[in-house]
Amino acid sequence: GGGFKVDGRSVHGAPLVVRVLQQKGWTDSEIISETASRPAGRGTVSWNLWWRSSRFAEVHLKHARFPFQRLNHFNGSQELTQKDRLARALQRLQAECGPDGSFITEFFPETFVLPEDWPALENVASSSVEPVVWICKASHLSRGRDIFVCRDLSRLPRADAAAPPQPSSSEDPTLASGVGSGALLPCLVQRYLQTPLLLEGYKMDLRVYVL
């Protein structure tokens, strides 16, 4: 076995990680915080695996100095896991491919990153003959938090919002009500897919990492 460090032991399955590692004969390296804070070359490195429930910042990465040390997050993975960054990456790919990039629209609906793309979004919405249903997603959140659909762009989240979007009694309960009139908050707005791919009648997603 080896040594391990686990941060945030009470959340996101960390107790299970600790239990499995200990059952495999790994040693809990309680002194790692003290060791990692020392300058390189001083102290004894006592861990092979560092597990965190959140991503590693640059200040953490410098502590993984040896080939035998592993972290449970890939550095820079937010380029794929953060909604606004993934959208920009796909938009760049589509632009670079030119006409050959049309395949991207088969799985990537019309998307706007706010507040930067607000003029373009407003133009598309105002020029549409039929009302458009939009889905709004907070760029930096996960697990379905702060996701809602709306037809009226004035209902997008703004800085002076006092509460999360709530359904209007006069509309479809899945449509968000007004949430403020201040500066737009960072979010992703996409044209809502009326006929999404379903699995036995339920929406689903596949999270696949290819190395």
N, C-alpha and C positions, 0 to 999 in steps of 0.2 A: 504494500500500500504506500501512499504518499501522504503529504500534508495538505490540508485545505483550509480556506477561509470563506465564511459565508456571511455576507452583510444582510441586514433586514431579515432576521431569522423568523419573524412571526408572520410574514406576508408571502403571497404568490408561491406557495408550495415549498418554501425554504425548509420547513421542518422535515419534509419527506426527503429532500436532497441530503440533509445532514444525516438522517437515519440510514439511508442507503449507503452513503460513503463510509459511515462507521461500521456497518455490517460487512463491508468489503475490506475492512482492516485499515482504512485511512485514519490519520490522526488529525484531530481538531487543533489547528495552530492558533491558539489564543494569543500568542505573542506577536502575531503578524503585524498588528497595528503599530506596535512599538518598533518592530524591525523595519517596516516599510518606510517609516518616517525618518530613518537615519540616512545619511549620505551613502551613495553607492560605495561598496567595499567595506563597510562597517557593519557588524552584526552578522547573524546567521540567517540566511533565507530559509524559511521553514515551510514553505507551501509550494505545491504543484498546481493547485486549482484555486482560483478566486471566483466565487459565485456572488453575483449581485442581482437584486430584483430590478434595478434600474440600470441604465447604460453607464459605461465608464467614461469619465471626463479625462481630458488630457493629463491632468495631474495624477490620475490613477495609472495611466498607461506607462508612465516612466518607471513604475515599480516592477513591471514585468520585464526584467532585464535579461532573463536567461531562457534558452531554448526549451527547457523542460517545464516552463510555466505556461499555464493556459488560463484564459478568461472565458466566461460564458456568453460574451457578446462580441460581435465583430465590430471593430472600429470603423466608423463611418456608415454603419447600417441604417442610420436615420435617413440617408438618401433614398432608401427604399421604404422604410416604415413610417416616415412622416408624410402625411398626405400631400402637403403643398410641394415638398421637394420631389416626391415621386411624380406629381403632375408636371412639374417643370422638366424633369428628365424625359418623360414621354413626349412632351411638346418639342423638346430639342431633337429627339430621335426622329419625330415625324418631319420636322423641318429639314434635317440632314438627308433623309431618305427621298424627299421630294415626292413625285407621283408614286414611287414605290412604297411610300409610307402610309398609303391609304388603309392598309390592313389594320393599323392601330385603332382606327375608329370602330372596328368590329368589337373591341372589348373596352375601349376607353371613350366614354361619351364626352360631348362638348363640355369643357371645364374652364372655370375662371378662378384664379387665385386672388382673393381680396386681401387688402384693399387695392392692390396694384392694377387689377384687371377690371375695376368697377366701370370705367367708361365703355369698355367693350361689352360687358355684360348688360349694361343699361341700353346700349344700342341694339343688341340682339333682342332683348325683351320688348323694346318699344316697336321694333319693326316686325314682330311676329303677328301674323293675322289671328291665330288662335292663341288663347292663354297658354302659357308654358308652365308646367309644374317643375320646380327646381328642388333639388335636395341640397341642404346645407350641412357641412361637416366642420367641426372645429379642427384646425390643422394639427394641433399638438396633442389631442386627446386620443384615447383608445377605448376598446370594449363598448363601442356604440354610444358613448357619452356625447351629449349635445349634438345629436343628429336629428334633423327634422325636415319636413318638406313644406313648401309654400308656393303660392302663385304671385303674391305681392312682394316685390323686392324691398319695400319699405319695412318689411318684417325681419330683415336680416339683423343679426346681433350687433349692437352698438355699445359704445363705451359707457353710456349712462343707463344701461339696462339694469333694472332692479331685481329681476327674477328671470329664470329660464323661460323659453317660449312655452306658452300655454295655448291650447286649442280654443278657437272662437266658437261660441255657442251657435252662431249663425252659419257656420261652414262645416265642411268635412272635419271630423275630430283629429285627423292626421295632419291638418294644416296649421302652421304656427301663427299665433297672433303677434301683434306689434311688440317689439322689445326695446324701443328706445329711439332717439333721434340724434345722438352724438356721432362721433367718428366711428366708422366701420371697424369691427374687430377682425383680426386675421382669421380667415376661414376659407374653405373650399366650396364653391358652388358649382353643381353639375346639373345638366339636363336630366331629369328623372326618367329612368327607363320604365316604360309602362308594361313591358313584357320581359321581365328579367328571367335569367336561367334559374329554374327551381329544381329542387331535389325532393321528390314526393310531396310537392306542393308548398315547400318551405324555401325561403331564401337561404343561401349558404355562401361560404367563401372558402377558398383553398389557400392555405399559407404554405408555400413551397419555396425553400431556399436551395438554389442550385450553385454548387461550388465548382 
